[in-house]
Amino acid sequence: MRKYELVMIFRPELAETEVRSEVSQVEKALVERGADIGQIDFWGKRRLAYEIKHLTEGYYAVVSFSGAVSAVDDLDRALSLSDNVLRHKFIRPE
């Protein structure tokens, strides 16, 4: 199992409770795929460094976990299709 960090940026028009619900769904999906969740950091609404889809703000969340590559591939596809996620990125910290 490899260590990963998942950084997600959610749409700014969502309520904070909706964003936290989305993060818990991601956490649940990871656990179902055999991942061990480490730490979840919710940064709240922040200004984006550059415009994404004509938006200048977004809710940031970071999830640290250990899991298999297949779990990352499955979740990557699901997050790409989600309308509530502006951007996401998987990082392998050293």
DALIN-V885773 format. One record per backbone hydrogen bond with DSSP energy under -1.0 kcal/mol. CO is the residue of the C=O (numbers start at 1). NH is the residue of the N-H. E is the energy in kcal/mol with one decimal. If there is no record, write none. Layout:
[[CO/NH/E] [CO/NH/E]]
This chain:
[[2/67/-2.5] [4/65/-2.4] [5/91/-3.2] [6/63/-2.4] [7/89/-2.1] [8/61/-2.0] [9/86/-2.9] [9/87/-1.2] [10/59/-1.7] [11/14/-1.0] [15/19/-2.0] [16/20/-2.4] [17/21/-1.8] [18/22/-2.2] [19/23/-2.3] [20/24/-2.1] [21/25/-1.8] [22/26/-2.0] [23/27/-2.4] [24/28/-2.4] [25/29/-2.3] [26/30/-2.2] [27/31/-2.2] [28/32/-2.3] [29/33/-1.0] [30/35/-2.4] [31/34/-1.7] [36/66/-2.3] [39/64/-3.1] [41/62/-3.0] [44/60/-2.4] [46/58/-2.0] [52/55/-1.3] [55/52/-1.8] [56/48/-3.0] [58/46/-2.9] [59/10/-3.0] [60/43/-1.7] [60/44/-1.1] [61/8/-2.8] [62/41/-3.2] [63/6/-2.9] [64/38/-3.5] [65/4/-3.3] [66/36/-2.9] [67/2/-2.2] [68/72/-1.3] [69/73/-2.3] [70/74/-2.3] [71/75/-2.2] [72/76/-2.5] [73/77/-1.7] [74/78/-1.9] [75/79/-2.7] [76/80/-1.7] [77/81/-1.3] [84/11/-2.2] [87/9/-2.8] [89/7/-2.7] [91/5/-2.6]]
